[in-house]
Amino acid sequence: MPLYNHLKEYRAKIDVNQQEMGKLVGVSRQTISQIERGDYSPSVTLALKIAKVFDAKVEDVFDYVEDKE
C-alpha cells in the first residue's frame, strides 16, 4: 500500500493512546489501529482531522509513495 503514516509517533508526542485518539477524531480505537498498521487508508476528512489534532499538515502525518513499475 503506497500510503504510509507517522500516526503512532505523533500520538506518542502528545501522549494519547489509540482509544483517546479515536475519541478526538470521532472514530473507534480499532480504526486508529488499522490506520497505524497500514490496513486502512483514512478519508481526506479523517486525515485532516488527525493532522489538526497534532497542529500539523496532512503530509507531515501521512506519506504517499507511488509504486514503481
PDB file of N, H, CA, C and O in Angstrom:
ATOM      1  N   MET A   1       0.854  -1.181   0.000  1.00  0.00           N
ATOM      2  CA  MET A   1       0.000   0.000   0.000  1.00  0.00           C
ATOM      3  C   MET A   1       0.898   1.242   0.000  1.00  0.00           C
ATOM      4  O   MET A   1       1.826   1.331   0.804  1.00  0.00           O
ATOM      5  N   PRO A   2       0.638   2.173  -0.870  1.00  0.00           N
ATOM      6  CA  PRO A   2       1.525   3.329  -1.004  1.00  0.00           C
ATOM      7  C   PRO A   2       1.315   4.435   0.034  1.00  0.00           C
ATOM      8  O   PRO A   2       2.052   5.420   0.020  1.00  0.00           O
ATOM      9  N   LEU A   3       0.326   4.301   0.938  1.00  0.00           N
ATOM     10  H   LEU A   3      -0.273   3.501   0.949  1.00  0.00           H
ATOM     11  CA  LEU A   3       0.101   5.334   1.944  1.00  0.00           C
ATOM     12  C   LEU A   3       0.742   4.904   3.262  1.00  0.00           C
ATOM     13  O   LEU A   3       0.348   3.905   3.863  1.00  0.00           O
ATOM     14  N   TYR A   4       1.725   5.667   3.693  1.00  0.00           N
ATOM     15  H   TYR A   4       2.045   6.479   3.204  1.00  0.00           H
ATOM     16  CA  TYR A   4       2.407   5.396   4.946  1.00  0.00           C
ATOM     17  C   TYR A   4       2.062   6.499   5.934  1.00  0.00           C
ATOM     18  O   TYR A   4       1.618   7.577   5.537  1.00  0.00           O
ATOM     19  N   ASN A   5       2.264   6.234   7.224  1.00  0.00           N
ATOM     20  H   ASN A   5       2.625   5.358   7.547  1.00  0.00           H
ATOM     21  CA  ASN A   5       1.922   7.254   8.203  1.00  0.00           C
ATOM     22  C   ASN A   5       2.865   7.255   9.389  1.00  0.00           C
ATOM     23  O   ASN A   5       3.609   6.304   9.630  1.00  0.00           O
ATOM     24  N   HIS A   6       2.808   8.349  10.115  1.00  0.00           N
ATOM     25  H   HIS A   6       2.204   9.122   9.919  1.00  0.00           H
ATOM     26  CA  HIS A   6       3.610   8.546  11.319  1.00  0.00           C
ATOM     27  C   HIS A   6       2.680   8.772  12.510  1.00  0.00           C
ATOM     28  O   HIS A   6       3.034   9.452  13.473  1.00  0.00           O
ATOM     29  N   LEU A   7       1.499   8.194  12.424  1.00  0.00           N
ATOM     30  H   LEU A   7       1.211   7.641  11.641  1.00  0.00           H
ATOM     31  CA  LEU A   7       0.471   8.431  13.431  1.00  0.00           C
ATOM     32  C   LEU A   7       0.926   7.997  14.816  1.00  0.00           C
ATOM     33  O   LEU A   7       0.726   8.725  15.788  1.00  0.00           O
ATOM     34  N   LYS A   8       1.529   6.833  14.918  1.00  0.00           N
ATOM     35  H   LYS A   8       1.692   6.242  14.129  1.00  0.00           H
ATOM     36  CA  LYS A   8       1.964   6.336  16.220  1.00  0.00           C
ATOM     37  C   LYS A   8       2.973   7.298  16.856  1.00  0.00           C
ATOM     38  O   LYS A   8       2.897   7.582  18.052  1.00  0.00           O
ATOM     39  N   GLU A   9       3.911   7.793  16.057  1.00  0.00           N
ATOM     40  H   GLU A   9       3.973   7.562  15.086  1.00  0.00           H
ATOM     41  CA  GLU A   9       4.921   8.712  16.575  1.00  0.00           C
ATOM     42  C   GLU A   9       4.280  10.034  17.026  1.00  0.00           C
ATOM     43  O   GLU A   9       4.641  10.583  18.067  1.00  0.00           O
ATOM     44  N   TYR A  10       3.338  10.531  16.238  1.00  0.00           N
ATOM     45  H   TYR A  10       3.045  10.085  15.392  1.00  0.00           H
ATOM     46  CA  TYR A  10       2.665  11.768  16.612  1.00  0.00           C
ATOM     47  C   TYR A  10       1.820  11.580  17.869  1.00  0.00           C
ATOM     48  O   TYR A  10       1.749  12.481  18.706  1.00  0.00           O
ATOM     49  N   ARG A  11       1.181  10.421  18.010  1.00  0.00           N
ATOM     50  H   ARG A  11       1.238   9.690  17.331  1.00  0.00           H
ATOM     51  CA  ARG A  11       0.401  10.154  19.223  1.00  0.00           C
ATOM     52  C   ARG A  11       1.308  10.155  20.450  1.00  0.00           C
ATOM     53  O   ARG A  11       0.949  10.682  21.503  1.00  0.00           O
ATOM     54  N   ALA A  12       2.486   9.557  20.295  1.00  0.00           N
ATOM     55  H   ALA A  12       2.777   9.129  19.439  1.00  0.00           H
ATOM     56  CA  ALA A  12       3.435   9.497  21.411  1.00  0.00           C
ATOM     57  C   ALA A  12       3.868  10.901  21.846  1.00  0.00           C
ATOM     58  O   ALA A  12       4.062  11.162  23.033  1.00  0.00           O
ATOM     59  N   LYS A  13       4.015  11.791  20.875  1.00  0.00           N
ATOM     60  H   LYS A  13       3.857  11.579  19.911  1.00  0.00           H
ATOM     61  CA  LYS A  13       4.435  13.163  21.190  1.00  0.00           C
ATOM     62  C   LYS A  13       3.431  13.887  22.082  1.00  0.00           C
ATOM     63  O   LYS A  13       3.816  14.695  22.927  1.00  0.00           O
ATOM     64  N   ILE A  14       2.135  13.597  21.892  1.00  0.00           N
ATOM     65  H   ILE A  14       1.822  12.942  21.205  1.00  0.00           H
ATOM     66  CA  ILE A  14       1.125  14.270  22.716  1.00  0.00           C
ATOM     67  C   ILE A  14       0.581  13.343  23.803  1.00  0.00           C
ATOM     68  O   ILE A  14      -0.358  13.695  24.517  1.00  0.00           O
ATOM     69  N   ASP A  15       1.177  12.161  23.921  1.00  0.00           N
ATOM     70  H   ASP A  15       1.939  11.875  23.341  1.00  0.00           H
ATOM     71  CA  ASP A  15       0.859  11.203  24.987  1.00  0.00           C
ATOM     72  C   ASP A  15      -0.619  10.818  25.034  1.00  0.00           C
ATOM     73  O   ASP A  15      -1.271  10.929  26.072  1.00  0.00           O
ATOM     74  N   VAL A  16      -1.137  10.360  23.882  1.00  0.00           N
ATOM     75  H   VAL A  16      -0.608  10.269  23.039  1.00  0.00           H
ATOM     76  CA  VAL A  16      -2.501   9.824  23.851  1.00  0.00           C
ATOM     77  C   VAL A  16      -2.462   8.405  23.302  1.00  0.00           C
ATOM     78  O   VAL A  16      -1.660   8.089  22.423  1.00  0.00           O
ATOM     79  N   ASN A  17      -3.334   7.556  23.827  1.00  0.00           N
ATOM     80  H   ASN A  17      -3.985   7.812  24.541  1.00  0.00           H
ATOM     81  CA  ASN A  17      -3.410   6.191  23.323  1.00  0.00           C
ATOM     82  C   ASN A  17      -4.384   6.118  22.149  1.00  0.00           C
ATOM     83  O   ASN A  17      -4.989   7.122  21.775  1.00  0.00           O
ATOM     84  N   GLN A  18      -4.531   4.939  21.577  1.00  0.00           N
ATOM     85  H   GLN A  18      -4.039   4.123  21.881  1.00  0.00           H
ATOM     86  CA  GLN A  18      -5.395   4.782  20.406  1.00  0.00           C
ATOM     87  C   GLN A  18      -6.850   5.113  20.733  1.00  0.00           C
ATOM     88  O   GLN A  18      -7.550   5.720  19.922  1.00  0.00           O
ATOM     89  N   GLN A  19      -7.297   4.719  21.907  1.00  0.00           N
ATOM     90  H   GLN A  19      -6.728   4.226  22.566  1.00  0.00           H
ATOM     91  CA  GLN A  19      -8.676   4.992  22.316  1.00  0.00           C
ATOM     92  C   GLN A  19      -8.925   6.500  22.388  1.00  0.00           C
ATOM     93  O   GLN A  19      -9.922   6.995  21.864  1.00  0.00           O
ATOM     94  N   GLU A  20      -8.019   7.220  23.035  1.00  0.00           N
ATOM     95  H   GLU A  20      -7.209   6.817  23.461  1.00  0.00           H
ATOM     96  CA  GLU A  20      -8.157   8.670  23.167  1.00  0.00           C
ATOM     97  C   GLU A  20      -8.080   9.351  21.798  1.00  0.00           C
ATOM     98  O   GLU A  20      -8.819  10.297  21.523  1.00  0.00           O
ATOM     99  N   MET A  21      -7.182   8.863  20.950  1.00  0.00           N
ATOM    100  H   MET A  21      -6.582   8.095  21.174  1.00  0.00           H
ATOM    101  CA  MET A  21      -7.051   9.439  19.608  1.00  0.00           C
ATOM    102  C   MET A  21      -8.341   9.255  18.828  1.00  0.00           C
ATOM    103  O   MET A  21      -8.801  10.174  18.150  1.00  0.00           O
ATOM    104  N   GLY A  22      -8.917   8.077  18.922  1.00  0.00           N
ATOM    105  H   GLY A  22      -8.543   7.330  19.472  1.00  0.00           H
ATOM    106  CA  GLY A  22     -10.183   7.819  18.252  1.00  0.00           C
ATOM    107  C   GLY A  22     -11.268   8.780  18.684  1.00  0.00           C
ATOM    108  O   GLY A  22     -12.027   9.283  17.855  1.00  0.00           O
ATOM    109  N   LYS A  23     -11.346   9.037  19.983  1.00  0.00           N
ATOM    110  H   LYS A  23     -10.730   8.629  20.657  1.00  0.00           H
ATOM    111  CA  LYS A  23     -12.353   9.971  20.501  1.00  0.00           C
ATOM    112  C   LYS A  23     -12.105  11.391  19.985  1.00  0.00           C
ATOM    113  O   LYS A  23     -13.050  12.118  19.680  1.00  0.00           O
ATOM    114  N   LEU A  24     -10.846  11.779  19.890  1.00  0.00           N
ATOM    115  H   LEU A  24     -10.078  11.188  20.137  1.00  0.00           H
ATOM    116  CA  LEU A  24     -10.523  13.129  19.420  1.00  0.00           C
ATOM    117  C   LEU A  24     -10.961  13.372  17.980  1.00  0.00           C
ATOM    118  O   LEU A  24     -11.307  14.493  17.609  1.00  0.00           O
ATOM    119  N   VAL A  25     -10.943  12.301  17.162  1.00  0.00           N
ATOM    120  H   VAL A  25     -10.661  11.389  17.463  1.00  0.00           H
ATOM    121  CA  VAL A  25     -11.282  12.474  15.742  1.00  0.00           C
ATOM    122  C   VAL A  25     -12.592  11.794  15.342  1.00  0.00           C
ATOM    123  O   VAL A  25     -12.978  11.827  14.173  1.00  0.00           O
ATOM    124  N   GLY A  26     -13.270  11.182  16.303  1.00  0.00           N
ATOM    125  H   GLY A  26     -12.956  11.155  17.252  1.00  0.00           H
ATOM    126  CA  GLY A  26     -14.595  10.624  16.035  1.00  0.00           C
ATOM    127  C   GLY A  26     -14.621   9.252  15.387  1.00  0.00           C
ATOM    128  O   GLY A  26     -15.540   8.936  14.632  1.00  0.00           O
ATOM    129  N   VAL A  27     -13.602   8.422  15.682  1.00  0.00           N
ATOM    130  H   VAL A  27     -12.855   8.678  16.295  1.00  0.00           H
ATOM    131  CA  VAL A  27     -13.595   7.048  15.167  1.00  0.00           C
ATOM    132  C   VAL A  27     -13.255   6.100  16.315  1.00  0.00           C
ATOM    133  O   VAL A  27     -12.948   6.540  17.423  1.00  0.00           O
ATOM    134  N   SER A  28     -13.311   4.810  16.042  1.00  0.00           N
ATOM    135  H   SER A  28     -13.560   4.453  15.142  1.00  0.00           H
ATOM    136  CA  SER A  28     -13.011   3.824  17.076  1.00  0.00           C
ATOM    137  C   SER A  28     -11.502   3.615  17.245  1.00  0.00           C
ATOM    138  O   SER A  28     -10.701   4.003  16.395  1.00  0.00           O
ATOM    139  N   ARG A  29     -11.151   3.003  18.350  1.00  0.00           N
ATOM    140  H   ARG A  29     -11.802   2.688  19.041  1.00  0.00           H
ATOM    141  CA  ARG A  29      -9.760   2.631  18.588  1.00  0.00           C
ATOM    142  C   ARG A  29      -9.272   1.683  17.491  1.00  0.00           C
ATOM    143  O   ARG A  29      -8.122   1.756  17.058  1.00  0.00           O
ATOM    144  N   GLN A  30     -10.157   0.801  17.053  1.00  0.00           N
ATOM    145  H   GLN A  30     -11.091   0.741  17.405  1.00  0.00           H
ATOM    146  CA  GLN A  30      -9.799  -0.158  16.017  1.00  0.00           C
ATOM    147  C   GLN A  30      -9.433   0.544  14.710  1.00  0.00           C
ATOM    148  O   GLN A  30      -8.511   0.116  14.015  1.00  0.00           O
ATOM    149  N   THR A  31     -10.142   1.608  14.378  1.00  0.00           N
ATOM    150  H   THR A  31     -10.891   1.955  14.943  1.00  0.00           H
ATOM    151  CA  THR A  31      -9.833   2.357  13.155  1.00  0.00           C
ATOM    152  C   THR A  31      -8.445   2.975  13.254  1.00  0.00           C
ATOM    153  O   THR A  31      -7.677   2.928  12.293  1.00  0.00           O
ATOM    154  N   ILE A  32      -8.115   3.557  14.408  1.00  0.00           N
ATOM    155  H   ILE A  32      -8.738   3.596  15.189  1.00  0.00           H
ATOM    156  CA  ILE A  32      -6.781   4.135  14.603  1.00  0.00           C
ATOM    157  C   ILE A  32      -5.724   3.050  14.462  1.00  0.00           C
ATOM    158  O   ILE A  32      -4.694   3.267  13.823  1.00  0.00           O
ATOM    159  N   SER A  33      -5.966   1.892  15.048  1.00  0.00           N
ATOM    160  H   SER A  33      -6.803   1.715  15.567  1.00  0.00           H
ATOM    161  CA  SER A  33      -5.034   0.772  14.945  1.00  0.00           C
ATOM    162  C   SER A  33      -4.841   0.344  13.492  1.00  0.00           C
ATOM    163  O   SER A  33      -3.715   0.105  13.056  1.00  0.00           O
ATOM    164  N   GLN A  34      -5.933   0.248  12.749  1.00  0.00           N
ATOM    165  H   GLN A  34      -6.848   0.442  13.103  1.00  0.00           H
ATOM    166  CA  GLN A  34      -5.852  -0.158  11.342  1.00  0.00           C
ATOM    167  C   GLN A  34      -5.091   0.867  10.506  1.00  0.00           C
ATOM    168  O   GLN A  34      -4.332   0.493   9.611  1.00  0.00           O
ATOM    169  N   ILE A  35      -5.282   2.146  10.784  1.00  0.00           N
ATOM    170  H   ILE A  35      -5.898   2.451  11.511  1.00  0.00           H
ATOM    171  CA  ILE A  35      -4.543   3.188  10.067  1.00  0.00           C
ATOM    172  C   ILE A  35      -3.056   3.048  10.358  1.00  0.00           C
ATOM    173  O   ILE A  35      -2.235   3.084   9.442  1.00  0.00           O
ATOM    174  N   GLU A  36      -2.707   2.887  11.641  1.00  0.00           N
ATOM    175  H   GLU A  36      -3.374   2.858  12.385  1.00  0.00           H
ATOM    176  CA  GLU A  36      -1.302   2.776  12.021  1.00  0.00           C
ATOM    177  C   GLU A  36      -0.629   1.564  11.375  1.00  0.00           C
ATOM    178  O   GLU A  36       0.538   1.638  10.990  1.00  0.00           O
ATOM    179  N   ARG A  37      -1.352   0.454  11.253  1.00  0.00           N
ATOM    180  H   ARG A  37      -2.300   0.393  11.566  1.00  0.00           H
ATOM    181  CA  ARG A  37      -0.802  -0.758  10.642  1.00  0.00           C
ATOM    182  C   ARG A  37      -0.750  -0.676   9.120  1.00  0.00           C
ATOM    183  O   ARG A  37      -0.101  -1.495   8.470  1.00  0.00           O
ATOM    184  N   GLY A  38      -1.436   0.317   8.554  1.00  0.00           N
ATOM    185  H   GLY A  38      -1.964   0.983   9.082  1.00  0.00           H
ATOM    186  CA  GLY A  38      -1.489   0.427   7.101  1.00  0.00           C
ATOM    187  C   GLY A  38      -2.556  -0.441   6.476  1.00  0.00           C
ATOM    188  O   GLY A  38      -2.553  -0.657   5.264  1.00  0.00           O
ATOM    189  N   ASP A  39      -3.475  -0.943   7.294  1.00  0.00           N
ATOM    190  H   ASP A  39      -3.477  -0.768   8.279  1.00  0.00           H
ATOM    191  CA  ASP A  39      -4.564  -1.783   6.795  1.00  0.00           C
ATOM    192  C   ASP A  39      -5.762  -0.963   6.329  1.00  0.00           C
ATOM    193  O   ASP A  39      -6.674  -1.496   5.697  1.00  0.00           O
ATOM    194  N   TYR A  40      -5.760   0.334   6.642  1.00  0.00           N
ATOM    195  H   TYR A  40      -5.019   0.767   7.156  1.00  0.00           H
ATOM    196  CA  TYR A  40      -6.895   1.196   6.312  1.00  0.00           C
ATOM    197  C   TYR A  40      -6.367   2.573   5.946  1.00  0.00           C
ATOM    198  O   TYR A  40      -5.553   3.150   6.667  1.00  0.00           O
ATOM    199  N   SER A  41      -6.831   3.085   4.833  1.00  0.00           N
ATOM    200  H   SER A  41      -7.492   2.616   4.247  1.00  0.00           H
ATOM    201  CA  SER A  41      -6.469   4.446   4.424  1.00  0.00           C
ATOM    202  C   SER A  41      -7.610   5.376   4.821  1.00  0.00           C
ATOM    203  O   SER A  41      -8.752   5.172   4.407  1.00  0.00           O
ATOM    204  N   PRO A  42      -7.309   6.391   5.616  1.00  0.00           N
ATOM    205  CA  PRO A  42      -8.380   7.279   6.067  1.00  0.00           C
ATOM    206  C   PRO A  42      -8.917   8.141   4.928  1.00  0.00           C
ATOM    207  O   PRO A  42      -8.230   8.388   3.937  1.00  0.00           O
ATOM    208  N   SER A  43     -10.147   8.586   5.090  1.00  0.00           N
ATOM    209  H   SER A  43     -10.705   8.385   5.895  1.00  0.00           H
ATOM    210  CA  SER A  43     -10.719   9.535   4.139  1.00  0.00           C
ATOM    211  C   SER A  43      -9.943  10.837   4.260  1.00  0.00           C
ATOM    212  O   SER A  43      -9.194  11.043   5.214  1.00  0.00           O
ATOM    213  N   VAL A  44     -10.131  11.698   3.297  1.00  0.00           N
ATOM    214  H   VAL A  44     -10.740  11.531   2.522  1.00  0.00           H
ATOM    215  CA  VAL A  44      -9.487  13.019   3.340  1.00  0.00           C
ATOM    216  C   VAL A  44      -9.932  13.757   4.605  1.00  0.00           C
ATOM    217  O   VAL A  44      -9.117  14.378   5.288  1.00  0.00           O
ATOM    218  N   THR A  45     -11.220  13.685   4.907  1.00  0.00           N
ATOM    219  H   THR A  45     -11.881  13.181   4.353  1.00  0.00           H
ATOM    220  CA  THR A  45     -11.749  14.368   6.089  1.00  0.00           C
ATOM    221  C   THR A  45     -11.090  13.852   7.362  1.00  0.00           C
ATOM    222  O   THR A  45     -10.683  14.641   8.216  1.00  0.00           O
ATOM    223  N   LEU A  46     -10.983  12.536   7.492  1.00  0.00           N
ATOM    224  H   LEU A  46     -11.313  11.895   6.798  1.00  0.00           H
ATOM    225  CA  LEU A  46     -10.361  11.957   8.678  1.00  0.00           C
ATOM    226  C   LEU A  46      -8.883  12.307   8.746  1.00  0.00           C
ATOM    227  O   LEU A  46      -8.375  12.616   9.824  1.00  0.00           O
ATOM    228  N   ALA A  47      -8.192  12.265   7.634  1.00  0.00           N
ATOM    229  H   ALA A  47      -8.605  12.014   6.758  1.00  0.00           H
ATOM    230  CA  ALA A  47      -6.770  12.636   7.616  1.00  0.00           C
ATOM    231  C   ALA A  47      -6.586  14.089   8.062  1.00  0.00           C
ATOM    232  O   ALA A  47      -5.648  14.399   8.797  1.00  0.00           O
ATOM    233  N   LEU A  48      -7.468  14.966   7.625  1.00  0.00           N
ATOM    234  H   LEU A  48      -8.229  14.715   7.029  1.00  0.00           H
ATOM    235  CA  LEU A  48      -7.409  16.372   8.037  1.00  0.00           C
ATOM    236  C   LEU A  48      -7.672  16.525   9.535  1.00  0.00           C
ATOM    237  O   LEU A  48      -6.996  17.302  10.209  1.00  0.00           O
ATOM    238  N   LYS A  49      -8.651  15.784  10.056  1.00  0.00           N
ATOM    239  H   LYS A  49      -9.200  15.153   9.509  1.00  0.00           H
ATOM    240  CA  LYS A  49      -8.945  15.835  11.489  1.00  0.00           C
ATOM    241  C   LYS A  49      -7.741  15.358  12.302  1.00  0.00           C
ATOM    242  O   LYS A  49      -7.380  15.967  13.310  1.00  0.00           O
ATOM    243  N   ILE A  50      -7.128  14.269  11.854  1.00  0.00           N
ATOM    244  H   ILE A  50      -7.421  13.775  11.036  1.00  0.00           H
ATOM    245  CA  ILE A  50      -5.964  13.719  12.555  1.00  0.00           C
ATOM    246  C   ILE A  50      -4.832  14.744  12.564  1.00  0.00           C
ATOM    247  O   ILE A  50      -4.244  15.006  13.613  1.00  0.00           O
ATOM    248  N   ALA A  51      -4.528  15.312  11.427  1.00  0.00           N
ATOM    249  H   ALA A  51      -5.006  15.098  10.574  1.00  0.00           H
ATOM    250  CA  ALA A  51      -3.447  16.302  11.346  1.00  0.00           C
ATOM    251  C   ALA A  51      -3.737  17.507  12.230  1.00  0.00           C
ATOM    252  O   ALA A  51      -2.829  18.050  12.859  1.00  0.00           O
ATOM    253  N   LYS A  52      -4.997  17.927  12.281  1.00  0.00           N
ATOM    254  H   LYS A  52      -5.735  17.486  11.770  1.00  0.00           H
ATOM    255  CA  LYS A  52      -5.371  19.089  13.083  1.00  0.00           C
ATOM    256  C   LYS A  52      -5.118  18.852  14.570  1.00  0.00           C
ATOM    257  O   LYS A  52      -4.712  19.770  15.283  1.00  0.00           O
ATOM    258  N   VAL A  53      -5.355  17.629  15.039  1.00  0.00           N
ATOM    259  H   VAL A  53      -5.684  16.884  14.459  1.00  0.00           H
ATOM    260  CA  VAL A  53      -5.090  17.301  16.442  1.00  0.00           C
ATOM    261  C   VAL A  53      -3.627  17.584  16.790  1.00  0.00           C
ATOM    262  O   VAL A  53      -3.320  18.037  17.893  1.00  0.00           O
ATOM    263  N   PHE A  54      -2.734  17.315  15.846  1.00  0.00           N
ATOM    264  H   PHE A  54      -2.983  16.947  14.950  1.00  0.00           H
ATOM    265  CA  PHE A  54      -1.304  17.489  16.077  1.00  0.00           C
ATOM    266  C   PHE A  54      -0.798  18.867  15.647  1.00  0.00           C
ATOM    267  O   PHE A  54       0.396  19.150  15.746  1.00  0.00           O
ATOM    268  N   ASP A  55      -1.700  19.718  15.171  1.00  0.00           N
ATOM    269  H   ASP A  55      -2.670  19.488  15.090  1.00  0.00           H
ATOM    270  CA  ASP A  55      -1.317  21.024  14.634  1.00  0.00           C
ATOM    271  C   ASP A  55      -0.232  20.843  13.567  1.00  0.00           C
ATOM    272  O   ASP A  55       0.784  21.538  13.551  1.00  0.00           O
ATOM    273  N   ALA A  56      -0.493  19.881  12.679  1.00  0.00           N
ATOM    274  H   ALA A  56      -1.318  19.317  12.692  1.00  0.00           H
ATOM    275  CA  ALA A  56       0.467  19.523  11.628  1.00  0.00           C
ATOM    276  C   ALA A  56      -0.237  19.514  10.280  1.00  0.00           C
ATOM    277  O   ALA A  56      -1.464  19.581  10.207  1.00  0.00           O
ATOM    278  N   LYS A  57       0.541  19.433   9.228  1.00  0.00           N
ATOM    279  H   LYS A  57       1.538  19.378   9.287  1.00  0.00           H
ATOM    280  CA  LYS A  57      -0.007  19.283   7.889  1.00  0.00           C
ATOM    281  C   LYS A  57      -0.281  17.800   7.645  1.00  0.00           C
ATOM    282  O   LYS A  57       0.395  16.937   8.205  1.00  0.00           O
ATOM    283  N   VAL A  58      -1.264  17.516   6.816  1.00  0.00           N
ATOM    284  H   VAL A  58      -1.813  18.217   6.361  1.00  0.00           H
ATOM    285  CA  VAL A  58      -1.586  16.124   6.489  1.00  0.00           C
ATOM    286  C   VAL A  58      -0.348  15.402   5.973  1.00  0.00           C
ATOM    287  O   VAL A  58      -0.088  14.255   6.339  1.00  0.00           O
ATOM    288  N   GLU A  59       0.419  16.088   5.113  1.00  0.00           N
ATOM    289  H   GLU A  59       0.208  17.019   4.815  1.00  0.00           H
ATOM    290  CA  GLU A  59       1.595  15.435   4.534  1.00  0.00           C
ATOM    291  C   GLU A  59       2.719  15.216   5.547  1.00  0.00           C
ATOM    292  O   GLU A  59       3.668  14.488   5.259  1.00  0.00           O
ATOM    293  N   ASP A  60       2.629  15.832   6.726  1.00  0.00           N
ATOM    294  H   ASP A  60       1.857  16.423   6.961  1.00  0.00           H
ATOM    295  CA  ASP A  60       3.589  15.535   7.796  1.00  0.00           C
ATOM    296  C   ASP A  60       3.245  14.218   8.487  1.00  0.00           C
ATOM    297  O   ASP A  60       4.132  13.500   8.948  1.00  0.00           O
ATOM    298  N   VAL A  61       1.960  13.911   8.555  1.00  0.00           N
ATOM    299  H   VAL A  61       1.240  14.494   8.181  1.00  0.00           H
ATOM    300  CA  VAL A  61       1.495  12.699   9.226  1.00  0.00           C
ATOM    301  C   VAL A  61       1.418  11.521   8.260  1.00  0.00           C
ATOM    302  O   VAL A  61       1.705  10.384   8.632  1.00  0.00           O
ATOM    303  N   PHE A  62       1.031  11.801   7.016  1.00  0.00           N
ATOM    304  H   PHE A  62       0.798  12.725   6.714  1.00  0.00           H
ATOM    305  CA  PHE A  62       0.848  10.750   6.014  1.00  0.00           C
ATOM    306  C   PHE A  62       1.779  10.969   4.826  1.00  0.00           C
ATOM    307  O   PHE A  62       1.983  12.095   4.371  1.00  0.00           O
ATOM    308  N   ASP A  63       2.336   9.862   4.337  1.00  0.00           N
ATOM    309  H   ASP A  63       2.170   8.948   4.706  1.00  0.00           H
ATOM    310  CA  ASP A  63       3.207   9.902   3.139  1.00  0.00           C
ATOM    311  C   ASP A  63       2.603   9.013   2.073  1.00  0.00           C
ATOM    312  O   ASP A  63       2.210   7.876   2.336  1.00  0.00           O
ATOM    313  N   TYR A  64       2.536   9.551   0.861  1.00  0.00           N
ATOM    314  H   TYR A  64       2.855  10.474   0.648  1.00  0.00           H
ATOM    315  CA  TYR A  64       2.077   8.749  -0.283  1.00  0.00           C
ATOM    316  C   TYR A  64       3.276   8.478  -1.169  1.00  0.00           C
ATOM    317  O   TYR A  64       3.956   9.398  -1.624  1.00  0.00           O
ATOM    318  N   VAL A  65       3.522   7.194  -1.407  1.00  0.00           N
ATOM    319  H   VAL A  65       2.969   6.447  -1.037  1.00  0.00           H
ATOM    320  CA  VAL A  65       4.645   6.796  -2.252  1.00  0.00           C
ATOM    321  C   VAL A  65       4.080   5.967  -3.403  1.00  0.00           C
ATOM    322  O   VAL A  65       3.460   4.927  -3.182  1.00  0.00           O
ATOM    323  N   GLU A  66       4.296   6.432  -4.623  1.00  0.00           N
ATOM    324  H   GLU A  66       4.799   7.277  -4.803  1.00  0.00           H
ATOM    325  CA  GLU A  66       3.772   5.692  -5.766  1.00  0.00           C
ATOM    326  C   GLU A  66       4.596   4.444  -6.024  1.00  0.00           C
ATOM    327  O   GLU A  66       5.818   4.439  -5.878  1.00  0.00           O
ATOM    328  N   ASP A  67       3.895   3.387  -6.413  1.00  0.00           N
ATOM    329  H   ASP A  67       2.902   3.392  -6.532  1.00  0.00           H
ATOM    330  CA  ASP A  67       4.572   2.158  -6.794  1.00  0.00           C
ATOM    331  C   ASP A  67       5.363   2.387  -8.078  1.00  0.00           C
ATOM    332  O   ASP A  67       4.880   3.034  -9.006  1.00  0.00           O
ATOM    333  N   LYS A  68       6.559   1.861  -8.122  1.00  0.00           N
ATOM    334  H   LYS A  68       6.951   1.335  -7.368  1.00  0.00           H
ATOM    335  CA  LYS A  68       7.378   1.996  -9.339  1.00  0.00           C
ATOM    336  C   LYS A  68       7.280   0.695 -10.117  1.00  0.00           C
ATOM    337  O   LYS A  68       7.716  -0.362  -9.660  1.00  0.00           O
ATOM    338  N   GLU A  69       6.708   0.797 -11.280  1.00  0.00           N
ATOM    339  H   GLU A  69       6.354   1.655 -11.652  1.00  0.00           H
ATOM    340  CA  GLU A  69       6.552  -0.402 -12.125  1.00  0.00           C
ATOM    341  C   GLU A  69       7.186  -0.175 -13.472  1.00  0.00           C
ATOM    342  O   GLU A  69       7.161  -1.064 -14.323  1.00  0.00           O
TER     343      GLU A  69
END
